Every structure is written in structure tokens, then in C-alpha cells.
Amino acid sequence: MRGEERSSSALFMLAVHESWADERDWLWLAELVRSPQERRYCLEQALSLNPHSEAALRAVARMRKPTKP
């Protein structure tokens, strides 16, 4: 991961911790994390705040699609 990406991740982690009730922060963080488990956790947090979040629902659906070999 490049330095800029690490800085962005750190800033978003800070934002999420300071405003944990903001769905948008969780969605942004889901785009920055590296592992599928971290991504799913972020999306679940976004959905817990807004169960009708179209962006989070689409992202979860994309994660469920099988990847091509």
C-alpha cells in the first residue's frame, strides 16, 4: 500500500471512530480496507445504520457473486 493510501485509511479510521453513526464513513472505509472480511464488516456497519442503503446493498451483492477462475 502506498503512503497516500495508508494516510487515507488512517484518516477514515479516525473519522469512523469519531462519528461512528455516519453510514458514509463506513462505506468509504469499505473501499479502503484490504481484506474481504474487513470490507464485509464495514458494509454490515453501514447497513446497521441504514438497512436500506442502496450502496451498501449493492456492494454486499457484488461480494456474493462468484469470481471467474
PyMOL commands that set and color helices and strands:
alter all, ss='L'
color gray80, all
select helices_A, chain A and resi 3-18+23-32+36-49+54-64
alter helices_A, ss='H'
color red, helices_A
deselect
rebuild
show_as cartoon
